[in-house]
Amino acid sequence: MGALALLLGPSVGCSSSTAADSGNSGDASATGDASGAQAAADRAAAREVVVTMTPSSEPASGFDPLFSWGCGEHVHEPLIQSTLITTNTDLEFQNDLATGYTCSDDGLIWTFTIRDDVRFSDGEPLTARDVAFTINGIRENEAAEADLSMIESAEATDDVTCVLRLSKPFNAMLYTLAVVGIVPEHAYGDDYGTHPIGSGRYLLEQWDQGQQVVLAANPDYYGEKPLMDRVVVLFMEEDASLAAAKSGVADVAYTAATVAKSANVDGYDLLSCATVDSRGISLPCVAPGGQKEDGVQTYETGNAVTCDLALRRAINHAVDRQALIDGVLDGFGAPAYSVSDNMPWASDDMRVEYDPEQEKRILEEAGWALGADGVYERDGVRASFELLYSASDSVRQALANEFANQMANIGIEVTVSGAGWDDIYPREYSTPVLWGWGANSPVELYTLHYGSSSGNYAVYENQAIDAHLDAALAAPAVEDSYAEYQAAAWDGSQGYAPQGGAPWVWLVNVDHLYFKRDGLSVADQKPHPHGHGWSLVNNVDRWSWE
C-alpha cells in the first residue's frame, strides 16, 4: 500500500502566487474531491499538516545524527533532537541547548555552557556528557555524514560544560553544530535510528519505511510550544506529489519548474522559495596522469582539454545563463556564479557576463583556431570533452543538453552522457560533471576549492587560495571570515574566480517550488540548500492555519 493510500485510509525566502498567476486554469478535473477537502479541514482544526518530499529525503539510517540525520548533503534542523545552537533566517547564530560559548585566542579550544533544564523524551536529563558523546560518536563513525574531523576530542568537564579541542582553527564548525542533534548516551544503541529519543520540538510517532513519517509535538519541549501539533511527511516521486496536491491529500507538495506553470491545482498557491541550490560543472584543471584519493578509493585525475586555462575562462563567458533559466527552468531560477551566491561570504568577483565575443578572443589569443568542422583546436587537441550528469535527474539532463548546444554555437564540442553515480564517481577528477551543490554554510565553498580536499573535483591547487581559506577559518568570529573567503575567490591577482583559475563554470540556482494549500501560513524560510527535502520544515513548529 502506498503512502497516499495509507493517509487516505485511517518571506524572507519564499513567495506565493495563486494558481491562476501560475498559468492554472483551475478546471474541475484538478480540484481535490470533497473527502480530501474535508480531511484538510479536519487537519487544520487539529493543527496538523501533510507535506510531500522526494524519496531520497527519507533517511537511510533512520533518525540518527551519528549517521546522516540533519547533516550530509541536504543539511537541515533535526527536529527530533535539539542542537547546541541554531541559525535564524539571516543565518545568524542563536543559542539552543547552549547558553553561551567561547573560543580560545588560538582558535583551538571551544567551550560550550549547556542549559540545565532539558530532559530527553524518556524523562532523563540532558547534560554535557550527552553532547560530548554525540560529537565523539560522529568523529569515530566512518559512516557519519557530518564532518567534525577537525575536532580532536569532546569532553564534559561537568554537567553543564563541554570542551571541544580542535586540530586546526575551524570556526565554520559552528554551522555544522547548528544541525547536529544531541543523542542520549544512556539510550543510544543499534536501533536508535528507528526508535530515536531526543529533546527536540517533535517526537517520532510513526515511520512506515518507504512511505511516510509522522511527527508529534513534544509536550515536554523546553522551548516555545509548537503551533503545529502533528506533521506527516509523505515520500513521493514527482508525479505522485502532484497527485497528492490535486486530490487534497497533501497541504504542501513539492514540484518542479517543468510542471509548476502547467499543472492545475485548485485551492493552492505556488510557493517559490529562494535557494542556494546551485548547478555547476567541474572542469578538471590538470593534465591526465595523476591520482587523487576520495575516502579509501584512489582515482585518476586530469583532462587533456579542460586543463587549458584559456578554455576554462572562455567557457565561463560563453554560457547564457538567462537562456538556461528561461528554457529549462521555465523562469524559476537565478543565474549562478558560485556555490554560494548571495551568502555573506560570496564574492562579487565571481560574476561573469555572457559575452561570446570575449570567449572567442580568449581562445584565439591563447592559440586556439577554428577547425574545418567548426570546433576549436590547438596542437592537435580539439576543444571537445565529455560531460557527465545524473541520468535520473531530468533537469540536469536538460541543462547539460542546453549547455552543450550553447558551447557548440561558439566552437566547443560537448558530448553529454547520463550515468548513475556509481559510474560517475570513479571519473569525478578526470571528467567534467554537472553537480548540484549549495548549503547555508561556507564549508561547501571550502570543500570544493581547498587543494587537498577530496571534494576538490576540479583538482585546482593554489597555495594562495588555501591560505585565504585557512585564514577565514581562523578568524576570531565567523563574521570576520567573510573577507578572506571573498579573497580566496579573487584577491586582486589570483583566485578561483573566472578571471583566475576558473575551475568551475556555474550555471543556475534552482528555485524550490511547492503547491501550498490556501489558508496555511508557512513561516519565513532560510535560503534553501540543495535538495527538495527537510529544509522546508526547519520551522514547521511556527507554521499555522489561518
DOSE-289793 format. One line per field, with one value per residue (C-alpha): residue number from 1; x, y, z. Coordinates in nm, 2 decimals. Layout:
N
num: (NUM:...)
c1: (X:...)
c2: (Y:...)
c3: (Z:...)
REM end
This chain:
546
num: (1:2:3:4:5:6:7:8:9:10:11:12:13:14:15:16:17:18:19:20:21:22:23:24:25:26:27:28:29:30:31:32:33:34:35:36:37:38:39:40:41:42:43:44:45:46:47:48:49:50:51:52:53:54:55:56:57:58:59:60:61:62:63:64:65:66:67:68:69:70:71:72:73:74:75:76:77:78:79:80:81:82:83:84:85:86:87:88:89:90:91:92:93:94:95:96:97:98:99:100:101:102:103:104:105:106:107:108:109:110:111:112:113:114:115:116:117:118:119:120:121:122:123:124:125:126:127:128:129:130:131:132:133:134:135:136:137:138:139:140:141:142:143:144:145:146:147:148:149:150:151:152:153:154:155:156:157:158:159:160:161:162:163:164:165:166:167:168:169:170:171:172:173:174:175:176:177:178:179:180:181:182:183:184:185:186:187:188:189:190:191:192:193:194:195:196:197:198:199:200:201:202:203:204:205:206:207:208:209:210:211:212:213:214:215:216:217:218:219:220:221:222:223:224:225:226:227:228:229:230:231:232:233:234:235:236:237:238:239:240:241:242:243:244:245:246:247:248:249:250:251:252:253:254:255:256:257:258:259:260:261:262:263:264:265:266:267:268:269:270:271:272:273:274:275:276:277:278:279:280:281:282:283:284:285:286:287:288:289:290:291:292:293:294:295:296:297:298:299:300:301:302:303:304:305:306:307:308:309:310:311:312:313:314:315:316:317:318:319:320:321:322:323:324:325:326:327:328:329:330:331:332:333:334:335:336:337:338:339:340:341:342:343:344:345:346:347:348:349:350:351:352:353:354:355:356:357:358:359:360:361:362:363:364:365:366:367:368:369:370:371:372:373:374:375:376:377:378:379:380:381:382:383:384:385:386:387:388:389:390:391:392:393:394:395:396:397:398:399:400:401:402:403:404:405:406:407:408:409:410:411:412:413:414:415:416:417:418:419:420:421:422:423:424:425:426:427:428:429:430:431:432:433:434:435:436:437:438:439:440:441:442:443:444:445:446:447:448:449:450:451:452:453:454:455:456:457:458:459:460:461:462:463:464:465:466:467:468:469:470:471:472:473:474:475:476:477:478:479:480:481:482:483:484:485:486:487:488:489:490:491:492:493:494:495:496:497:498:499:500:501:502:503:504:505:506:507:508:509:510:511:512:513:514:515:516:517:518:519:520:521:522:523:524:525:526:527:528:529:530:531:532:533:534:535:536:537:538:539:540:541:542:543:544:545:546)
c1: (0.00:0.14:0.18:-0.11:-0.34:-0.22:-0.31:-0.64:-0.72:-0.71:0.90:1.24:1.29:0.95:0.68:0.34:0.13:-0.22:-0.29:-0.41:-0.09:0.10:-0.09:-0.35:-0.70:-0.84:-1.06:-1.28:-1.07:-0.79:-1.00:-0.95:-1.26:-1.49:-1.33:-0.99:-1.13:-1.30:-0.98:-0.79:-1.04:-1.01:-0.63:-0.65:-0.87:-0.64:-0.33:-0.18:-0.01:0.09:0.40:0.55:0.92:1.14:1.21:1.57:1.48:1.40:1.70:1.85:1.99:1.69:1.68:2.03:2.26:2.56:2.50:2.32:2.01:2.03:2.36:2.51:2.44:2.09:2.15:1.85:1.75:1.69:1.35:1.35:1.68:1.80:2.12:2.37:2.30:2.07:2.06:1.78:1.66:1.96:2.19:2.29:2.38:2.14:2.16:1.96:2.10:2.40:2.36:2.69:3.02:3.38:3.68:4.05:4.27:4.44:4.10:4.17:3.96:3.58:3.39:3.01:2.79:2.48:2.14:2.03:1.66:1.64:1.51:1.51:1.17:1.23:1.25:1.63:1.82:2.03:2.39:2.72:2.81:2.55:2.69:3.04:2.91:2.73:3.03:3.28:3.04:3.03:3.40:3.45:3.18:3.33:2.97:2.89:2.80:2.85:3.22:3.36:3.70:3.86:3.77:4.03:3.82:3.50:3.50:3.23:3.41:3.09:2.71:2.69:3.03:3.16:3.51:3.60:3.97:4.05:4.34:4.32:4.12:3.79:3.52:3.28:3.23:2.96:2.74:2.77:2.69:2.38:2.23:2.39:2.12:2.23:2.15:2.13:2.44:2.23:1.98:2.19:2.21:2.19:1.82:1.84:1.76:1.42:1.34:1.50:1.49:1.55:1.47:1.36:1.03:0.89:0.87:0.88:0.52:0.53:0.76:0.64:0.96:0.95:0.62:0.57:0.68:0.46:0.59:0.40:0.48:0.69:0.47:0.78:0.98:1.17:1.13:0.83:0.53:0.49:0.20:0.17:0.09:0.14:0.34:0.30:0.57:0.50:0.79:0.69:0.81:0.73:0.41:0.27:0.34:0.14:-0.14:-0.14:-0.20:-0.47:-0.66:-0.63:-0.42:-0.12:-0.11:0.24:0.35:0.69:0.70:0.95:0.98:0.88:0.54:0.46:0.31:0.11:-0.03:-0.39:-0.43:-0.73:-0.72:-0.34:-0.08:0.26:0.52:0.85:1.15:1.48:1.78:2.15:2.09:2.34:2.41:2.77:3.02:3.36:3.64:3.95:4.24:4.54:4.67:4.60:4.83:4.78:4.59:4.37:4.21:3.84:3.80:3.95:3.95:4.22:4.10:4.27:4.30:4.32:4.17:4.36:4.11:3.98:4.34:4.38:4.32:4.21:3.95:3.81:3.79:3.63:3.36:3.26:3.20:3.01:2.73:2.40:2.26:1.93:1.86:1.91:1.67:1.40:1.44:1.50:1.36:1.07:1.18:1.21:1.57:1.85:2.20:2.46:2.82:2.94:2.84:2.73:2.56:2.40:2.56:2.75:3.08:3.00:3.23:3.11:3.42:3.26:3.01:3.08:2.87:2.76:3.00:3.07:3.29:3.51:3.52:3.65:3.92:4.03:4.07:4.23:4.48:4.58:4.65:4.32:4.19:3.86:3.90:3.72:3.45:3.37:3.55:3.85:4.17:4.53:4.84:4.63:4.39:4.02:3.81:3.60:3.51:3.25:3.01:2.86:2.53:2.30:2.07:1.79:1.76:1.56:1.65:2.03:1.98:1.81:2.07:2.35:2.20:2.14:2.49:2.62:2.41:2.54:2.90:2.85:2.75:3.09:3.32:3.34:3.21:3.05:2.92:2.67:2.64:2.39:2.50:2.45:2.66:2.84:2.97:3.03:3.23:3.53:3.56:3.50:3.85:3.91:3.58:3.36:3.05:2.73:2.68:2.42:2.56:2.45:2.45:2.38:2.74:3.08:3.20:3.10:3.29:3.60:3.55:3.52:3.82:4.08:4.37:4.39:4.02:3.86:3.58:3.81:3.68:3.85:4.19:4.28:4.55:4.67:4.86:4.73:4.37:4.44:4.60:4.29:4.06:4.27:4.27:3.89:3.85:4.09:3.91:3.81:3.44:3.26:3.16:3.53:3.59:3.39:3.66:3.90:3.65:3.60:3.98:4.00:3.78:3.99:4.24:4.33:4.59:4.47:4.19:3.94:3.72:3.66:3.94:4.16:4.19:3.82:3.80:3.42:3.15:2.84:2.50:2.19:2.03:1.72:1.41:1.23:0.87:0.57:0.19:0.07:-0.29:-0.48:-0.52:-0.19:0.07:0.43:0.68:0.96:1.23:1.60:1.76:1.70:2.02:2.05:1.77:1.39:1.36:1.36:1.49:1.14:1.02:1.31:1.05:0.73:0.67:0.59:0.35:-0.02:-0.36:-0.54)
c2: (0.00:0.34:0.64:0.82:0.52:0.49:0.85:0.84:0.52:0.59:3.57:3.60:3.30:3.23:3.40:3.27:3.32:3.19:2.90:3.15:3.35:3.03:2.96:2.73:2.72:2.58:2.34:2.10:1.80:1.95:2.01:1.78:1.58:1.65:1.39:1.55:1.89:1.76:1.58:1.91:2.09:1.83:1.86:2.24:2.20:1.95:2.17:1.90:1.94:1.69:1.76:1.56:1.51:1.33:0.96:1.05:1.27:0.96:0.90:0.56:0.51:0.65:0.95:0.91:1.21:0.99:0.88:1.13:1.27:1.65:1.66:1.52:1.67:1.81:1.98:2.06:2.10:1.76:1.84:1.53:1.62:1.96:2.13:2.33:2.64:2.72:2.98:3.23:3.34:3.57:3.28:3.44:3.21:3.17:2.96:2.64:2.39:2.62:2.92:3.06:2.96:3.09:3.03:3.04:3.30:3.04:2.90:2.55:2.53:2.59:2.58:2.54:2.60:2.39:2.47:2.25:2.23:2.00:1.64:1.37:1.22:0.93:1.17:1.16:1.49:1.61:1.70:1.80:1.43:1.37:1.65:1.50:1.15:1.27:1.47:1.19:0.94:1.13:1.17:0.79:0.68:0.63:0.64:0.97:1.24:1.54:1.64:1.70:1.57:1.90:1.81:1.60:1.54:1.65:1.63:1.71:1.87:1.88:1.85:2.19:2.23:2.07:2.15:2.08:2.06:2.12:2.01:2.34:2.66:2.59:2.84:2.71:2.41:2.62:2.58:2.20:2.21:2.40:2.09:1.81:1.67:1.56:1.20:1.04:0.84:0.62:0.52:0.51:0.17:-0.01:0.06:0.43:0.54:0.37:0.45:0.79:0.95:1.32:1.66:1.85:2.01:1.68:1.31:1.03:0.89:0.66:0.56:0.34:0.30:0.39:0.57:0.82:0.97:1.11:1.36:1.47:1.78:1.71:1.80:1.84:2.06:2.33:2.60:2.78:2.54:2.43:2.58:2.27:1.96:1.69:1.67:1.40:1.36:1.15:1.03:1.05:1.08:1.40:1.28:1.13:1.45:1.64:1.38:1.43:1.80:1.75:1.51:1.73:1.47:1.70:2.05:2.13:1.93:1.98:2.02:2.11:2.40:2.19:2.12:2.43:2.65:2.39:2.19:2.27:2.26:2.45:2.58:2.60:2.88:2.82:2.87:2.97:2.95:3.12:2.89:2.84:2.53:2.57:2.37:2.39:2.19:2.10:2.15:1.93:2.17:1.93:1.72:1.35:1.12:1.19:1.03:1.16:0.99:1.01:0.83:0.48:0.50:0.63:0.77:0.90:1.28:1.52:1.61:1.69:1.96:2.13:2.15:2.46:2.78:2.99:2.73:2.73:3.11:3.12:2.87:3.09:3.38:3.16:3.05:3.23:3.17:3.35:3.13:2.83:2.97:3.06:2.75:2.48:2.62:2.80:3.11:2.96:3.02:3.27:3.29:3.11:3.24:3.04:2.77:3.04:3.32:3.59:3.43:3.67:3.51:3.53:3.74:3.98:3.89:3.55:3.73:3.69:3.83:3.64:3.75:3.50:3.75:3.76:3.38:3.39:3.65:3.45:3.13:3.28:3.48:3.15:2.99:2.81:2.82:2.70:2.38:2.28:2.11:2.43:2.31:2.50:2.31:2.37:2.15:1.86:1.88:1.96:2.16:1.86:1.69:1.46:1.60:1.36:1.41:1.20:1.01:1.01:1.39:1.53:1.89:1.81:1.63:1.94:2.17:1.95:1.94:2.31:2.38:2.16:2.34:2.68:2.55:2.41:2.76:2.90:2.62:2.39:2.03:1.88:1.52:1.47:1.13:1.03:0.78:0.66:0.79:0.46:0.52:0.89:0.89:0.69:0.96:1.27:1.40:1.34:1.43:1.73:1.66:1.86:1.88:2.01:2.19:2.45:2.49:2.76:2.73:2.82:2.47:2.37:2.65:2.54:2.17:2.24:2.47:2.37:2.20:1.87:1.83:1.52:1.75:1.94:1.77:2.02:1.93:2.30:2.37:2.72:2.79:3.15:3.02:2.77:3.04:3.27:2.98:2.88:3.25:3.26:2.95:3.10:3.43:3.51:3.54:3.39:3.73:3.83:3.54:3.68:3.90:3.61:3.38:3.66:3.70:3.32:3.38:3.68:3.88:4.12:3.90:3.54:3.32:3.06:3.33:3.32:3.57:3.34:2.97:2.92:2.56:2.56:2.70:2.77:2.77:2.84:2.84:2.64:2.77:2.53:2.51:2.38:2.37:2.52:2.49:2.81:2.90:2.75:3.00:2.88:3.07:3.27:3.04:3.04:3.01:2.65:2.44:2.17:1.92:1.92:1.79:1.86:2.22:2.33:2.21:2.36:2.58:2.38:2.44:2.80:2.72:2.77:2.75:3.08)
c3: (0.00:-0.09:0.14:-0.04:0.03:0.39:0.46:0.29:0.48:0.85:0.31:0.37:0.15:-0.02:-0.21:-0.32:-0.63:-0.70:-0.93:-1.19:-1.16:-1.24:-1.56:-1.39:-1.54:-1.22:-1.41:-1.22:-1.30:-1.09:-0.78:-0.48:-0.41:-0.12:0.10:0.05:0.13:0.45:0.56:0.51:0.72:0.99:0.98:1.02:1.32:1.47:1.39:1.16:0.82:0.55:0.34:0.05:0.00:-0.25:-0.18:-0.13:0.17:0.37:0.60:0.50:0.85:1.03:1.26:1.39:1.38:1.42:1.06:0.84:1.01:1.00:0.81:0.50:0.16:0.25:0.58:0.80:1.16:1.31:1.48:1.69:1.87:2.00:1.88:2.06:1.85:1.56:1.28:1.21:0.86:0.83:0.91:1.24:1.53:1.82:2.13:2.18:2.42:2.47:2.69:2.56:2.42:2.40:2.18:2.28:2.12:1.90:1.78:1.90:2.22:2.22:2.55:2.55:2.85:2.85:3.00:3.29:3.24:2.94:2.95:2.69:2.59:2.82:3.12:3.17:3.19:2.90:3.02:2.87:2.87:2.61:2.40:2.42:2.35:2.03:1.90:1.97:1.82:1.49:1.49:1.54:1.29:0.94:0.80:0.96:0.71:0.94:0.91:1.26:1.17:1.28:1.64:1.82:2.13:2.31:2.69:2.95:3.24:3.44:3.38:3.20:3.04:2.72:2.58:2.22:2.12:1.75:1.54:1.34:1.37:1.20:1.30:1.03:1.26:1.42:1.11:1.14:1.51:1.43:1.26:1.48:1.70:2.05:2.14:2.48:2.59:2.82:2.55:2.23:2.06:1.72:1.69:1.78:1.42:1.42:1.79:1.85:2.19:2.17:2.34:2.03:1.92:1.79:1.87:1.61:1.63:1.33:1.05:0.76:0.58:0.21:0.26:0.54:0.87:1.14:1.40:1.71:1.91:2.22:2.52:2.74:2.50:2.69:2.43:2.27:2.22:1.86:1.68:1.46:1.67:1.41:1.09:0.83:0.57:0.26:0.05:-0.32:-0.67:-0.85:-1.03:-0.70:-0.52:-0.78:-0.74:-0.36:-0.41:-0.67:-0.45:-0.15:0.05:0.09:0.22:0.08:-0.22:-0.39:-0.76:-1.04:-1.27:-1.57:-1.40:-1.19:-1.46:-1.64:-1.35:-1.25:-0.87:-0.74:-0.39:-0.37:-0.42:-0.58:-0.31:-0.45:-0.21:-0.28:-0.27:-0.27:-0.47:-0.75:-1.06:-1.19:-1.39:-1.25:-1.51:-1.42:-1.43:-1.46:-1.74:-1.73:-1.54:-1.17:-0.89:-0.60:-0.31:-0.22:0.11:0.07:-0.31:-0.54:-0.88:-1.20:-1.24:-1.53:-1.86:-2.17:-2.28:-1.97:-1.83:-2.05:-1.85:-2.15:-2.24:-1.89:-1.88:-2.22:-2.12:-1.83:-2.07:-2.33:-2.10:-2.15:-1.80:-1.86:-2.16:-1.93:-1.68:-1.94:-2.15:-1.89:-1.56:-1.71:-1.53:-1.18:-1.10:-1.10:-1.26:-1.06:-1.05:-0.75:-0.50:-0.25:-0.44:-0.21:0.10:0.33:0.22:-0.15:-0.38:-0.65:-0.84:-0.93:-1.16:-1.53:-1.81:-2.12:-2.39:-2.67:-2.84:-2.53:-2.54:-2.90:-2.81:-2.51:-2.71:-3.02:-2.82:-2.65:-2.99:-3.04:-3.40:-3.55:-3.74:-4.06:-3.85:-3.66:-3.34:-3.20:-3.19:-3.09:-3.13:-3.24:-2.94:-3.03:-2.78:-2.72:-2.39:-2.23:-1.97:-1.72:-1.54:-1.32:-1.56:-1.30:-1.30:-1.58:-1.50:-1.51:-1.84:-1.99:-1.85:-1.98:-2.33:-2.35:-2.22:-2.50:-2.76:-2.64:-2.65:-3.00:-3.12:-3.03:-3.13:-2.83:-2.86:-2.55:-2.55:-2.27:-2.10:-1.84:-1.59:-1.23:-0.95:-0.91:-1.26:-1.22:-0.90:-1.04:-1.30:-1.08:-1.10:-1.48:-1.65:-1.62:-1.41:-1.38:-1.00:-0.76:-0.46:-0.20:0.17:0.44:0.53:0.38:0.45:0.10:-0.06:0.14:0.04:-0.33:-0.35:-0.09:-0.26:-0.07:-0.02:-0.16:-0.27:-0.50:-0.81:-1.04:-0.89:-0.89:-0.63:-0.53:-0.21:-0.20:-0.21:0.06:0.27:0.24:0.33:0.63:0.74:0.71:0.94:1.19:1.22:1.59:1.48:1.19:1.05:1.05:0.80:0.51:0.36:0.35:0.17:-0.08:-0.12:-0.20:-0.50:-0.61:-0.41:-0.69:-0.85:-0.82:-0.70:-0.83:-1.00:-1.38:-1.43:-1.21:-1.22:-1.33:-1.21:-1.23:-1.46:-1.26:-1.44:-1.24:-0.89:-0.89:-0.71:-0.48:-0.57:-0.38:-0.41:-0.08:0.03:0.08:0.45:0.55:0.67:0.61:0.83:0.67:0.53:0.54:0.19:0.09:0.04:-0.22:-0.22:-0.21:0.15:0.52:0.50:0.42:0.76:0.96:1.13:1.09:1.46:1.36:1.08:1.14:0.98:0.93)
REM end
